[in-house]
Amino acid sequence: MFDLKDKVVLVTGGADGIGASAVRAFLDEGIKHVTILDISEQIGIAFEEELNKKYGNKVLFITCDISQEDQLLNAFKTVIKEQGYIDVIINNAGIFNDKIYARQIDINLTALTRSTLQAWELMRKDAGGRGGTVINISSISAVINFNVAPAYSATKAAVLKFSTSLGDEPHYLRTGVRIITICFGVTITKLVERSGIHSFDRVIAEKTPVALNKLNPQTAEQAARGLVEAYKEGNSGSVWWVSSGKPALDITDKYKQSTELFNEFLQSHTLLRTNLFIRLYDLILNKNSANRAMYTLLDKVVIVTGGANGIGEAVVRDLMEQGTKFVAVLDVDAISGIALEEELSNKHGRNKIKFFECDVTSEENLSNAYKTVIRDNGCIDLVVNNAAVDNEDYDSFKNLIEINYTAVVSSTLKALQAMRTDEGGKGGTVINVSSIIALCQESPCLFVYAGSKSAILQFSNCIGRQEYFSKTGVRVITVCFGLTDTELPEKGKSFDIDITRQMKALLQDFEKYGQKQSPKMASKGIIEAYQKGESGSTWLVNNNKVSNITSKVNEAYGILSNAMCE
């Protein structure tokens, strides 16, 4: 049991809703001090005054937009200056608005990641800290296919993956920083009021309140009680389910069980590095799709992001061999992109390929590329969202989230708008590239990267559900790659120098045992997924095998969904 008495606490999004109820609950437990961060200045100041009258001078409110790095870090500095340390961080701030998905990702995921890493550095015992606890707020939408809010659901799935990876026992034993994840069921707050529900799709926006009401909402006070229970009883890396006013339920075993569906050793040994281990993953090839109709790439108009090098380049080459009408290659590497365009134009024809120097995080760059392709070709048939980075040091993790996830959402929604049959389009396909790291619980090195790839998996599965495909005619498919022989793994860097070293050692072991597949093999998986995959399907390309793992993913979600009903 962990005790809250005399603890110094910081709560984001703490002026209203679950955050405010958590603040009250913590004060009732006898904490020493609590700092409340929120953008609602008037509400926050009034709340501070109310609580200080009741509990004494224990509460400080700071007006803070947590998506602004300077504001968040200054708030941390203020607490450290006044209190000397922080014992507990509750990363509760969030919004529920798929219409402004970029802002939603900044708040729900990027700011939470920044706050967690800041707490990690301040608290860690191996760097002079005193240990502590970080509680990150996820949602029921992270563990079920909640197709009414795919972008929101994906942010919460990323939070779950990031938190369980960073909270893994070896890291806790080294740092003394406990990381706990809480998945709340539907809770009655302003976040889920009808006036606050927005979607990129009008029909979804109208149906969301009905869907939420079916999920047996709880009060903010009930949610806060569950949060306190999880704090007192939770191990680092644990996952808790708090819903319908029931006691908090530790669903860590269920979460592990769901991820264990994907875990099989490729060889009879386990690779060990300073108490961290990595399992080598593979799945038996699923042949259930053999009798389904094949989609053809002949005469298709395609966009490939991150297409100038590595897997993206291999995909572009294979698409041209498949007889596509036109391929647009989007990448920031102009030298490689222009050279690839020139080479393939000489081989296949001048009007078959075009390179666009494009930073996918730039809305202007991405929109202009889409507009040009549609203007010149009349439509888009396939988009492969492949661009990614894996450098997650403290200066780079925000850029990683923007490239790996935010840009994927933006590109997917642009494709949806251009393709959807219910608004005059001809239908089409979006293939979003995730990773094997999104399928397995053990992510010993790349926590933010793992979260971003989990977000892609959840977003794509939600927006790709058959109910939505039948309306739009746009297939959304996820492809998860195992370790592939590109520059990406070698460039990876963690916010922790020891973890970076461990990652490099693991890569050397992969090299030693021949566990890298070629970009050509990865591209083969993309082509096969396009030709055979249903919307909402998930494919694994690992160790030179292509597997349709949709049934495994659905089974994993089923385990978690059943846990919600216990």
SVG drawing of the C-alpha trace seen along z (x, -y; Angstrom):
<svg xmlns="http://www.w3.org/2000/svg" viewBox="-28 -35 55 58">
<polyline fill="none" stroke="black" stroke-width="0.4" points="0.0,0.0 1.3,-3.5 0.3,-6.4 -0.7,-9.9 -0.1,-11.5 2.2,-14.5 2.8,-14.1 3.5,-16.9 1.2,-16.5 0.8,-18.1 -2.5,-17.6 -2.9,-18.7 -6.4,-19.7 -7.2,-20.0 -9.7,-22.8 -12.7,-20.9 -14.1,-17.4 -12.1,-14.4 -9.0,-16.5 -10.9,-18.7 -12.5,-15.7 -9.0,-14.0 -7.6,-17.2 -10.4,-17.1 -9.9,-13.3 -6.1,-13.8 -6.6,-16.6 -8.9,-14.4 -6.1,-11.9 -3.8,-14.4 -1.4,-15.4 1.1,-18.2 0.5,-20.4 -1.2,-20.2 -0.5,-22.3 -3.3,-22.6 -2.5,-23.3 -5.4,-24.3 -6.2,-26.8 -9.4,-27.9 -8.0,-30.8 -11.2,-32.1 -12.4,-28.6 -8.9,-27.7 -8.5,-30.8 -11.9,-30.3 -11.2,-26.7 -7.8,-27.5 -9.5,-30.0 -12.3,-27.6 -9.8,-24.7 -7.4,-26.9 -10.2,-28.1 -11.2,-24.5 -7.7,-22.8 -5.3,-25.6 -2.6,-26.9 -2.2,-23.7 -3.3,-24.6 -1.6,-26.5 -3.3,-27.2 -1.2,-28.0 -2.7,-29.0 -1.1,-26.7 -1.7,-25.5 0.2,-22.2 0.7,-22.0 3.1,-25.0 6.4,-23.6 7.6,-26.7 4.4,-27.1 4.5,-23.4 8.2,-23.4 7.9,-26.8 5.1,-25.3 7.3,-22.4 10.1,-24.8 7.7,-26.8 6.6,-23.7 10.3,-22.6 11.3,-26.1 8.5,-26.3 8.2,-22.7 11.6,-21.3 10.3,-18.2 7.2,-16.5 6.0,-13.1 3.0,-12.5 2.1,-13.7 -1.5,-13.1 -1.5,-13.7 -5.2,-14.2 -5.6,-17.1 -7.3,-16.0 -9.8,-17.0 -12.3,-15.0 -12.5,-16.6 -11.5,-14.7 -12.3,-17.8 -9.2,-19.5 -7.1,-16.3 -3.7,-18.1 -4.6,-20.1 -6.0,-16.9 -2.8,-15.0 -0.7,-17.9 -2.7,-17.9 -3.6,-14.2 -0.3,-12.7 2.6,-15.1 2.0,-17.2 1.4,-14.1 4.7,-12.6 6.6,-15.8 5.1,-15.9 6.0,-12.3 9.6,-12.6 10.0,-15.8 8.7,-14.0 10.9,-11.0 14.0,-13.2 13.1,-15.0 12.1,-12.0 14.5,-9.2 16.6,-7.9 19.5,-6.9 20.0,-10.6 19.6,-12.0 15.8,-12.1 13.6,-10.6 11.4,-8.5 7.7,-9.1 4.6,-8.2 3.2,-9.3 -0.4,-8.4 -1.4,-8.8 -5.0,-8.9 -6.1,-6.7 -9.6,-5.6 -12.0,-2.8 -11.5,-3.9 -7.9,-2.7 -8.9,1.0 -12.0,1.3 -12.6,0.4 -14.4,-2.9 -15.1,-4.0 -17.0,-7.2 -13.7,-8.9 -10.8,-7.2 -8.2,-10.0 -9.1,-10.4 -9.0,-6.7 -5.6,-6.5 -4.2,-9.1 -5.4,-7.1 -3.9,-3.9 -0.6,-5.7 -0.8,-6.8 -1.4,-3.2 1.5,-1.8 3.9,-4.6 3.1,-4.3 3.2,-0.5 6.5,-0.5 8.1,-3.1 6.6,-1.7 8.1,1.8 9.6,3.3 13.3,3.0 12.9,-0.7 11.1,-1.1 13.8,0.9 16.5,-1.4 14.7,-4.8 12.1,-4.4 9.5,-6.1 6.2,-4.3 4.2,-4.7 0.5,-3.7 -2.2,-3.9 -5.9,-4.4 -8.5,-3.7 -11.6,-5.5 -15.0,-4.5 -17.4,-7.2 -17.5,-9.9 -19.9,-12.8 -17.8,-15.9 -17.7,-18.7 -15.5,-16.6 -18.4,-14.4 -21.2,-16.9 -23.0,-17.2 -21.8,-20.8 -18.2,-19.6 -18.4,-16.6 -17.0,-17.3 -15.8,-15.0 -14.5,-15.3 -17.7,-13.5 -21.1,-15.0 -22.9,-11.7 -20.3,-10.5 -20.8,-13.7 -24.5,-13.1 -24.2,-9.5 -21.5,-10.0 -23.8,-11.1 -26.0,-8.1 -23.0,-5.8 -21.6,-7.3 -24.9,-7.0 -24.9,-3.3 -21.6,-2.9 -23.1,-3.4 -21.5,-6.8 -20.0,-7.4 -19.5,-10.6 -16.2,-12.5 -16.2,-11.8 -16.5,-8.0 -13.6,-8.3 -11.5,-10.1 -12.1,-7.4 -10.8,-4.8 -7.8,-7.0 -6.9,-7.1 -7.3,-3.3 -5.0,-2.8 -2.4,-5.1 -2.5,-3.2 -2.3,0.3 -0.8,0.2 2.5,1.6 4.6,-0.3 3.4,0.6 0.0,1.6 -3.2,0.8 -6.4,0.0 -10.1,-0.1 -12.3,-2.6 -15.9,-2.6 -19.6,-2.7 -18.9,-3.7 -17.3,-0.3 -14.1,0.1 -10.9,-0.3 -10.0,3.0 -6.4,4.0 -6.6,5.3 -2.8,5.6 -3.1,9.4 -5.8,8.9 -3.6,6.4 -0.7,8.7 -2.8,11.6 -4.0,9.6 -0.5,8.7 0.8,12.2 -1.3,13.3 1.5,11.7 4.5,13.1 6.3,16.1 10.0,16.8 11.6,17.0 14.5,18.9 15.0,20.9 17.0,18.3 16.3,15.0 18.6,12.0 19.5,10.3 20.9,6.8 21.2,5.3 17.9,6.7 16.1,5.7 14.9,8.4 13.4,8.4 11.3,11.3 11.6,12.1 8.1,12.1 6.4,14.1 2.9,15.4 1.7,18.4 0.6,17.2 -3.2,16.7 -4.5,18.1 -8.2,17.2 -8.1,14.5 -7.1,16.8 -10.5,17.0 -11.2,13.3 -11.2,11.1 -7.8,9.6 -7.4,5.8 -5.3,4.8 -2.8,2.0 -3.0,1.7 -3.6,-2.0 -4.0,-3.2 -2.9,-6.7 -0.8,-6.4 0.8,-8.6 3.7,-7.3 5.0,-9.3 8.6,-8.8 9.1,-7.3 12.6,-8.3 14.5,-5.8 14.2,-2.5 10.9,-0.8 9.1,-3.7 11.6,-3.5 11.1,0.3 7.3,-0.2 7.6,-2.9 9.7,-0.5 7.2,2.4 4.2,0.2 5.8,-0.9 6.4,2.8 2.7,3.5 1.6,1.2 0.3,-1.8 -0.8,-4.8 1.1,-7.4 3.1,-7.4 3.7,-10.5 6.7,-10.2 6.6,-12.5 9.8,-13.0 12.1,-15.7 15.2,-14.1 15.2,-16.0 18.5,-14.5 17.3,-10.9 13.8,-11.8 14.9,-13.5 17.4,-10.7 14.6,-8.1 12.2,-10.0 14.8,-10.3 15.8,-6.6 12.2,-5.3 11.1,-7.8 13.8,-6.5 12.6,-3.0 8.8,-3.4 8.0,-6.7 8.1,-10.4 4.5,-10.8 4.4,-7.9 6.2,-9.2 6.8,-12.6 8.8,-13.6 7.4,-16.2 9.8,-17.7 7.3,-17.5 7.5,-17.8 4.4,-15.7 4.1,-17.7 3.5,-20.9 -0.2,-21.1 0.6,-23.4 3.1,-21.0 0.8,-18.0 -2.3,-19.8 -0.4,-21.1 0.9,-17.6 -2.7,-16.2 -4.1,-19.0 -1.5,-18.6 -2.0,-14.9 -5.8,-15.2 -5.5,-18.1 -3.1,-16.2 -4.7,-12.7 -8.4,-13.3 -8.3,-11.1 -6.2,-9.2 -6.7,-5.4 -4.1,-4.5 -2.2,-6.3 0.7,-4.6 1.5,-6.6 5.0,-5.3 7.0,-8.4 8.5,-7.9 11.3,-8.6 12.5,-6.9 14.6,-9.6 12.9,-10.2 15.4,-12.2 14.0,-15.1 14.6,-17.6 13.0,-15.3 10.1,-13.4 7.5,-16.1 8.7,-15.9 8.4,-12.1 4.8,-12.3 4.0,-14.9 5.6,-12.7 4.6,-9.3 1.1,-10.0 -0.3,-13.5 0.8,-13.5 -0.7,-10.0 -4.1,-11.2 -3.9,-14.4 -3.0,-12.4 -5.6,-9.7 -8.4,-12.3 -7.3,-14.1 -7.4,-10.8 -10.8,-10.0 -12.1,-13.4 -10.9,-12.8 -12.0,-9.2 -15.2,-8.7 -18.1,-7.5 -20.8,-9.1 -19.4,-12.5 -18.8,-11.9 -15.5,-10.0 -14.7,-6.6 -13.5,-4.9 -9.9,-3.8 -7.4,-2.5 -5.2,-3.9 -2.4,-1.8 -0.9,-3.1 2.4,-1.7 2.7,-0.7 5.3,1.6 5.6,5.0 6.4,2.9 2.7,1.9 1.7,5.5 3.8,6.5 4.0,5.3 7.8,5.5 9.2,2.3 12.5,2.1 13.9,-0.9 11.6,-3.1 8.7,-4.2 7.5,-7.3 8.0,-5.5 6.0,-2.5 3.2,-4.8 3.0,-6.5 2.8,-3.1 0.1,-1.9 -1.8,-5.1 -1.6,-4.3 -2.9,-0.8 -5.9,-1.9 -6.7,-4.9 -6.6,-2.7 -8.6,0.1 -11.3,-2.2 -11.7,-4.3 -11.3,-1.2 -14.2,0.7 -16.7,2.2 -19.6,0.0 -17.6,-3.1 -16.1,-1.4 -19.6,-0.5 -20.5,-4.2 -17.4,-5.7 -15.9,-3.0 -12.5,-3.7 -10.5,-0.8 -8.1,-1.5 -5.5,1.2 -2.6,1.4 0.7,3.0 3.1,3.7 6.8,4.2 9.3,6.3 12.9,5.1 13.8,4.1 17.2,3.3 17.0,-0.5 18.7,-3.5 15.9,-4.1 16.9,-1.7 20.5,-2.9 19.4,-6.6 17.2,-5.8 18.0,-7.6 16.2,-7.6 15.8,-10.4 17.9,-8.2 21.5,-7.5 21.6,-4.1 18.5,-3.0 20.1,-4.2 23.1,-2.0 20.9,0.9 19.0,0.4 22.3,0.4 23.3,3.6 19.9,5.2 20.4,4.2 23.8,5.9 22.2,9.1 19.6,8.9 22.4,8.5 24.2,11.5 21.2,13.8 20.1,12.5 16.7,11.1 16.5,8.2 14.3,8.4 14.9,6.5 12.9,3.4 11.9,5.5 10.2,8.0 8.5,5.2 7.2,3.8 5.9,7.3 3.8,7.2 2.4,3.8 1.4,5.1 -0.1,8.3 -2.1,6.3 -3.4,4.0 -4.4,6.9 -6.0,9.1 -6.8,7.0 -10.3,6.0 -10.8,2.6 -9.8,2.6 -7.5,5.6 -4.0,5.7 -1.0,7.3 2.4,8.3 5.5,8.4 8.2,10.0 11.2,12.3 10.4,12.6 6.7,13.7 3.5,11.8 0.7,12.6 -2.9,11.4 -3.2,11.1 -6.6,9.4 -8.2,12.3 -5.4,12.1 -5.9,8.3 -9.6,8.8 -9.1,11.5 -6.8,9.3 -9.3,6.5 -11.9,9.1 -10.0,10.0 -9.8,6.4 -13.4,5.7 -14.5,8.6 -12.4,7.3 -14.4,4.1 -17.6,6.0 -16.4,8.0"/>
</svg>
